[in-house]
Amino acid sequence: MSTLPILEISNLTKSYGAVKAVNDVSMHIDRGEICGLIGPNGSGKSTFFDCSTGLGRPDSGKVTLDGQDITGWSLNRIAREGRMLRSFQKTVVFKALDVEENLIIAGQMFTFPSLFSTFSLGRMSRQRVTALRERARELIRMAGLWDVRHMPAGNLSGGQQKLIQFASMLMPEPKIILLDEPMAGINPKIIERVVETIKYANKSLGVSFLVIEHNIDVVTSICERVVVLDQGRKLAEGTPQTIVQNQQVREAYLGG
Amino acid sequence: MSLTQTSRETPLAEPSLEVRRRDLRLPLGILVAIVALSAPFLIGSYALHAIIIALIFLLPAHGLNLLVGYTGLLSLAQAAFFGIGAYTAGLLAVHYGTPFYVNLVAAGLMAGLIALPLGIPALRLRATSFVMCTLGFVIIGQAIAKNWISVTRGDMGLSSIPKPFFALGPASFTVSGTTGFYYLTLAVAVLATLAVWAIVRSPAGRNMIAIRENETLAESVGVPTWRYKLIVFMLSAVFAGVGGSIYAHYLTVVSPLTFQMYYSTTMLIIVLGGGAGTISGVVFGSLLFVGLSEALRVAPELRMIAYGFCLLILVFWFKKGFAPLLNRFWSFVGGVK
């Protein structure tokens, strides 16, 4: 296995008017690593995320995924060709569709060779969908959503929707997943399950992670390394233990 | 593998307690087919005319349904593509005397191809701006039809477009009379309905629905949403163009009035009133709204008033169109209470 980082972001800058939301931030995520990204509200975490995943365009800087320059790629291309997937802060599922359909959609573009092939109803196409359905069911069972698999996703609880979103991202065998506050607004029981799922995906499926998270217990329990942003700049970097001790970080959080 | 959750693997309980009656769906389907095939002998020629118009409008409505109902893009451009199809077929038939199916295919292709350069800039716009932009296409289409006199003969329009004829080798066959035209239109309408069915059942149909439900989420799971929207926009134009070609052959006249907002709104009413995102709803909607509008011509003074009332009732009582009602009826026929 190559020792190059799976994701490398160099000198990323993004301004909204006069405000530099992200100011010359560089970081990397090693292969097989779970890396945390923390910082006070408004520190630029989400902008940094958006610019790295193609939802926003950085003003300058470079994003390299698995050795390939993906700066300026669209969100869908980064997902499809780069197999770098992301979640959203608010739980996002296709509310009107059932759980199984949600997962099948999440896998489709990785199974069909071209956009035009998705218009086919032929045997190949049906076989592909059947294979997707099987994989979807496997993940649904793993996420403990088997009993509700035919329910519209919008009717399920916030925590269950988080699990759907998570299972959706595992559909295409991703290289790296970026999670934007996966634990926000869900009960401790589901937090436990999401933590387990992240660890499982990391250990057994070899998925690398970058996780924005406010829950410091979660960060210390899953992350090997943490990067701290404050006011659009990188403030500190290190193991969770050293970060918690770091005076500058404490000041940033306490508004010192 | 600690995550492998032990879940009760019992499938959801079968609705065994519900009263099961005989499944009458197949007999009903056959009955509908028989009625459709024998309609010319059951109803008067005026009613038949109304149904032909309804079946013609079903085509652009199917296209619009792919756009509005399945992909979530509101467009008012259908009349423009309908007009393009009508002019394409009319010009070919008048100048080159080409057979009907050639005109039909050419009209669909022309509308689809013109949709490409229109869709590329228009689909970059946000929802409301996109609607305004598509409205512009209808107005531009009419202006071109009026002013490109050397080709379109301006306000005089194209007249004496020949009746549809089919040529296979030396044999040729002309469809004349309302009855013949009814069968021809019915055949095209059935094919178009099957085509829409195939599109929405395909994996692409699932992606279209994903775009409608949440475009950013669809993007994030790798769906190239912009390209899908462009393709569906072109497909919707193809359906409208095919409808326009039949319209030209049926009326034998094409004028700049083919490009009118009234047509775009009629198509929209069919889709929204019938049930956006359903096929049966749109088929029902086209028969109801166009049939109703044509049938009400017997009382011209009251026609638009009556039509307006029907729309009001629809908006208040059937917020999702007739589709939920049709579904309930269908499961009732299927024997599930």
Interface residues (C-beta under 8 A of the other chain):
Chain A: T53 L55 S74 L75 N76 R77 A79 R80 L85 R86 F88 V92 V93 F94 K95 A96 L97 E101 I104 I105 A106 G107 Q108 M109 F110 F112 L115 T118 F119 S120 L121 S125 R128 V129 R141 M142 A143 G144 W146 D147 H150 S168 M169 M171 P172 R193 E196 T197 Y200 S204
Chain B: M1 S2 L3 T4 Q5 S7 R8 E9 L12 A198 I199 R201 S202 P203 A204 R206 N207 I209 A210 E213 N214 T216 L217 A218 E219 S220 V221 G222 V223 P224 T225 R227 Y228 I231
